[in-house]
Amino acid sequence: MRKAFIHLVVILVACTAVTAAQSSGTSTSDRKVTARVAPVYPELARRMRLQGTVKIEAVVKPNGTVKSTRVLGGNPVLVDAATEAVNKWKFETGPSETTEILQVTFAPQQ
């Protein structure tokens, strides 16, 4: 029992260290979007009348352009359209690279 507890503590400490190392490269902020491109509603989603939100982490360069994106969640049918749109967004300039957590919402269109 004691040995299992020690292994659990070691795993938790290792996970915490990895998470801290991954997040130390950039800061999270709330930079304002200066140019938002609407996503193209996918035809399959339109036919299925899908709706939902895609959550995306975007790394934004100091000049306000999106350097990279990573999907954090959402319907797989909507993910590509959301990612393509966010890659075209522009943010206010800043002193350094930041990480933004964004949500792109899709609603059925008539």
C-alpha positions in Angstrom: 0.0 0.0 0.0 2.8 2.4 1.0 4.7 1.6 -2.2 1.7 2.3 -4.4 1.2 5.6 -2.6 4.8 6.6 -3.3 4.5 5.7 -7.0 1.4 7.8 -7.2 3.1 10.8 -5.7 6.1 10.4 -8.0 3.8 10.3 -11.0 1.9 13.4 -9.9 5.1 15.3 -9.3 6.4 14.3 -12.8 3.1 15.4 -14.4 3.2 18.7 -12.7 6.8 19.3 -13.8 6.0 18.5 -17.4 3.0 20.8 -17.4 5.0 23.6 -15.9 7.8 23.1 -18.5 5.3 23.2 -21.3 3.6 26.4 -20.2 6.7 28.3 -19.3 7.5 29.1 -23.0 4.6 31.6 -23.6 2.2 33.5 -21.4 -1.5 33.4 -21.5 -3.2 36.8 -22.0 -6.3 38.4 -23.3 -5.1 40.2 -26.4 -8.0 41.8 -28.3 -8.9 40.4 -31.7 -8.6 43.3 -34.3 -9.7 41.2 -37.3 -11.9 38.2 -36.9 -12.6 35.9 -39.9 -15.8 34.0 -39.7 -15.5 30.2 -40.3 -16.9 28.6 -43.4 -19.8 26.4 -42.2 -18.9 22.9 -43.5 -21.4 21.4 -45.9 -21.7 18.2 -43.9 -22.4 20.2 -40.7 -25.0 22.2 -42.7 -26.8 19.0 -43.9 -26.7 17.5 -40.4 -27.7 20.8 -38.8 -24.8 20.5 -36.4 -24.0 23.2 -34.0 -21.5 23.7 -31.3 -18.3 25.3 -30.1 -14.7 24.5 -30.9 -12.1 25.5 -28.4 -8.7 26.4 -29.8 -5.4 27.4 -28.2 -3.6 30.0 -30.5 0.0 31.1 -30.1 0.1 34.8 -31.2 3.3 36.5 -32.4 4.2 39.9 -31.1 3.0 41.4 -34.4 -0.5 40.1 -33.8 -0.6 37.2 -36.4 -1.3 33.6 -35.4 1.8 31.5 -35.2 0.1 28.1 -34.5 -3.1 26.6 -33.2 -4.1 23.5 -31.2 -7.6 22.1 -30.9 -8.7 21.7 -27.3 -12.1 20.4 -28.0 -15.2 20.4 -30.2 -17.1 18.4 -32.8 -14.6 16.9 -35.3 -16.8 18.0 -38.2 -16.4 21.6 -37.2 -12.7 21.6 -36.1 -11.1 22.2 -39.5 -13.3 25.2 -40.3 -12.7 26.7 -36.9 -8.9 26.2 -37.2 -8.7 27.7 -40.7 -10.6 30.8 -39.6 -8.6 31.4 -36.4 -5.3 31.1 -38.4 -6.5 34.2 -40.3 -7.4 36.3 -37.2 -5.3 39.3 -36.3 -4.7 40.5 -32.7 -3.4 43.7 -31.2 0.3 43.9 -31.1 2.1 43.0 -27.9 5.6 42.9 -26.4 5.9 39.2 -26.7 4.4 36.0 -28.0 1.2 35.0 -26.1 -1.1 32.0 -25.9 -4.8 32.7 -26.3 -7.7 30.4 -25.6 -10.5 31.0 -28.1 -14.0 29.6 -28.8 -15.5 29.5 -32.3 -19.3 28.9 -32.2 -21.3 27.3 -35.0 -25.0 27.5 -35.4 -27.2 26.0 -38.1 -27.8 28.4 -41.0 -31.1 28.6 -42.8 
